[in-house]
Every structure is written in C-alpha cells, then in structure tokens.
Amino acid sequence: MKTLTEASEVVPLRHPGRWVAAAVIAVLVAMLVHLLAYDPKFDWGVVGHYLFSTTILEGLRLTLELTAVSMVVGIVLGTLLAVGKLSPNPIVKTVCWAYTWCFRSSPVIVQLLFWYYLAAVLPRVGLGIPFGKVFISGSTNTLITTFIAAILGLGLNQAAYTSEIVRGGILSVDNGQREAAHALGMTRSQTMRRIVLPQAMRIIIPPIGNEVMAMLKMTALVLVIALPDLLTSAQIIYEQNLLQVPLLIVASIWYFVITIVLTPMQYGLERHYSRGAKAQRQNTMWRPTWLSWGNSAEQSILTAEAPRS
Amino acid sequence: MTSHDAGTKLTQGFETYPMVQAIGVRKRFGRHEVLRGVDFSHERGRVLCIIGPSGSGKSTLLRTINHLEKVDAGQIRVDGQLIGYRDKDGKLYERREKEIARRRSEIGMVFQNFNLFHHMTVLENLIETPMMVLGRPREDALERAEVLLERVGLSDKGGAYPRELSGGQQQRVAISRALAMDPKLLLFDEPTSALDPELVGEVLDVMQDLAAGGMTMIVVTHEIGFAREVGDWLVFMDQGLFVEEGRPRELLAAPAQGRTKEFLSKVL
C-alpha cells in the first residue's frame, strides 16, 4: 500500500476524442473547399463580377437601412411595451399584452403584405373626431410607401418579440435595487430609467444581438412586396442571366460580412453594460472558442469568481 | 401607546410631536397577519431597537414606516405627517406617487443586503439621488459625498464598484448613501445580518457614531450588544405584536414575559 508522500505532479486528463473529431471535421471542410473552388457550377468569376455591382450595392444599402430602422422601432417600442406590461396600471398592462399577443400570432410575411395592401381596405387615412369631422386626410398609398410598409411589418412585429426580451431583463434585476431606489425617494419611472434598465441591459444585449442578426436576414422577406433589398436585387439579376447559384453566393457573402462586423459590436456593448457586474464579467461573454481549447471545463469553472458577500 | 422620554439624551428642537407615531398598525400577507395592531411612538434623537424571532413582523413594521409596505389598518405618522395618505374630513386619501416619493426621500433606509446600485461606482451611488431627487448641483453632491465617505473611512473607495468591496464596506457605503439625502430619520433593517462576523463591528461603529451625533434611528437587529449599548429603548416583538419594551439594560437583565426570556436565552 502506498503511503501519503510529498505533493506529486498533476497530469491533466487527455482528450483523444477531441483530436479524432477535429481530424474528421478537417477532412469534411477540405472536401467542401475543394468543391467550392474547382466545381465549374460555382462560377467565382461571376461572383467577383457582381459582388460590387451597383444593383447589389444598392440592395445592400436598403437591407442595412431596413435592418437598422426596423430594429430601432422594435427596440424603442419593445422597451415601452415591456415597461407597460410591468406597470401597475391595468389598462396599460392589458393593451401591452394584447399588442404582443396580436403581433406574435401571425407570420411576419402576412404582416408585411397586410401593410402593403392596407390601401385596399382603407384608401384614405386622416385625423379628426372619431365618427365625426375629419381635419386632415391623405391617400393611404402616398402615406404608406413600400418602404414604410416594410418598416411597419418588420418593426412592429419585432417590438412584440423585443418586449419579452426586455421584460425578462427587467425581471432579472434584483428587487432590492428597486426598493433601495424607492426608499431614497425615486419615483417608479426614475427607478426604471436610472437603476433597473441600465442593469437589465447586460441580460438584454445577447438576445437583442441575436434579434439583429435575425432581422438582417428577415429583411429578405420584403421580396414579397417587391422592395429591392440585397436578396431581391440578386434575384432581379439572375432572372435575366440565369446564374442563380453565383448570385445567391454574392448575396450570402454580404450577409456573412455584415454578421462578422456586427458581432464585435455586440461584444463591445456587452462589456460596457457589464461594468460593476464583476462576478459575471469573465465567463458569460462571447469570445472565440479556440481561446479555450487547451482549457478543460473544470478549469473554467474554477476561474469563475464568486460574488463576495 | 408608549412614549419613552426617559432616555439619556436631551430632546432636540422644540417640536411637540414625536418623530414617528404609529397607531393600531395592521398588515396581512394573504391569510397570515404579520402585524396585529402595533402602537408606538419614537422621539427625536433617540435610538429604538427592535428584536424578535424571524417572522415576528419586525422588518415588515420597519417597511411600513416609509410606506414600502402599505398598512391594512392603522396610521403611521413621521414628523407629524402620514407618508402614503392625506387625511381630510376623517378619511384617508391615497397620495400620488410623486408626493410619496418626496416624503420617502426624508427617511433613510439601510437594508440587510446593502442594495447598492451595482452599475454605479461608490461615488455615483452617493450623488445619484441627491441630484435626481433633491436637484442638487453635481459639485455640491460630490463634495458632500466625499465628506460622508471620509467619515466612514472609505475615501479611497469612491471609484470602486460595490461588488469590489467587502460586505462591511458596502454597508458603510449604503449608510453614507442614506445620509447623503440628509434624512431626519434612519431605518436599519438587520444591517449586519448578511455580514461575516469579523465585519459586523465596523458597521456597528458607524451606527454608534451616528447615534452619538443625535440621529433619530430605528434599528431592527439581532445584535443584542448594540441594543444594550446604543439603544435608548428596546422592543421585543413576536407574532406581530410588541410583547415587551423598556430601557435596554433593564429589559435584557430582567425580562418579564416568558416569550422574551425564551428568545433571549437563545440569542445571548
């Protein structure tokens, strides 16, 4: 029997399975690259030619505009809805819940078409006394352009989803924070703006980042209302020259590039809003997985700092 | 109703009514009645300590004083005024949120879990409400904050975030944050219960200094030593009622009620 002696060297656990998996994946990737590079169906010359063509770049600009404006509408309205759902005012509460239910219960594509064809139901819209005199009015078609219809379709729907993300974030903030603020004489709205929302941001940002990426690609749905976004522009071109695959690759490359640009932005925002949340800072944030290759799972648990009491 | 004007310090000012006056305070959570008719009055410049087993309603009572909990029956007046209501023609009208907030800003509260704002530095914690609620200029608020931090021995921690501090330091900051509003009354809800034993002393020292400086305080605590040394009046609460009260030394040395004896034998 062995006796307990001096401290001995620790031999880390080996993970041979990881190396086998890596080898298999490497072979598969090599096959894919080979296919992409040498198969004549992927006409890279055509891809290069259209990547910076005016039509595609115009489409890209529209996609970015739609994404940005819809997300702003979604986040601003979504935050208001979230606060409304947590409000003690029963009317506000009911309206906000009804909104969420209403917009989450139909496909976005239906909502887009609905706003687009609104003029068919309401040819004129105006301001005035309900059931009475109308002061100003205009044709629905001039008021709701295709772009506005797209923003309404995407943004209003997004607000319904964002409101739940924001509500989750607000609920994640410890109730003691609210109580302390109230005890110090802050009103509910001051508490929400200065104390609760800034702390909720840390929880809200990762899913909102997801939503931005999803929105970037959801804008492709404006195809149904004939708005020339990135995908529609590619489609317009390939309907003439029948080079479908290269042009879909062109569109994909741009979606890919935007996603790459957006990811570090999310990282930066997350870092900003996690100030003071020291205990969580090191673990929960996005970082490239290859950085943790050598580390075993046990180690990353050990580096997590427990909050001090 | 009990008045305890036989304390060691002279009553400050010429006000005729007590700082806090509670009559028949009742509060229930669902079926459970947490406060079952509490009466007391608390003079200016005095320290009232409330002890009792958990679930006795002492924290709830404290939270009714600044209207964090609404009472179901009875009245609480702070400095002669109701916090959540306006009385007119024998009826109580609920106040608007803004008015309640303004009255609350005159009552400081220190919590068991400190509840410092985690996303703000220590200094930001101290200047936030004086600027937001009292409308003080930033420079004035900062100046006052630095004086307060100096007083609790944390002038070097102004730039730190609360979670970078020990529990004792956080609680000292929390007390400073309450003081930054120049409250006329300070409520302490088990201020040392979440602290490691070796950190309790530093917080009690700060509280003792405040008491010596004439601050009116109501302290819910398990620190019998503090109650004896610093308190002017001691209340033992159980099952939503004041079971027994008196001068701390006398009450602790010779409790009259069986429940008080039983409780004290467990904690002493």
Interface residues (C-beta under 8 A of the other chain):
Chain A: D174 G176 Q177 E179 A180 A181 H182 A183 L184 G185 M186 T187 R188 Q190 R194 I195 P198 Q199 Y273 R275 G276 A277 K278 A279 P307 R308 S309
Chain B: N66 L68 E97 K98 A101 R102 R104 S105 E106 I107 G108 M109 F111 N113 N115 L116 F117 H118 H119 M120 T121 E128 T129 M132 V133 L134 Y161 P162 R163 E164 L165 S166 G167 A174 R177 A178 M181 A194 L195 D196
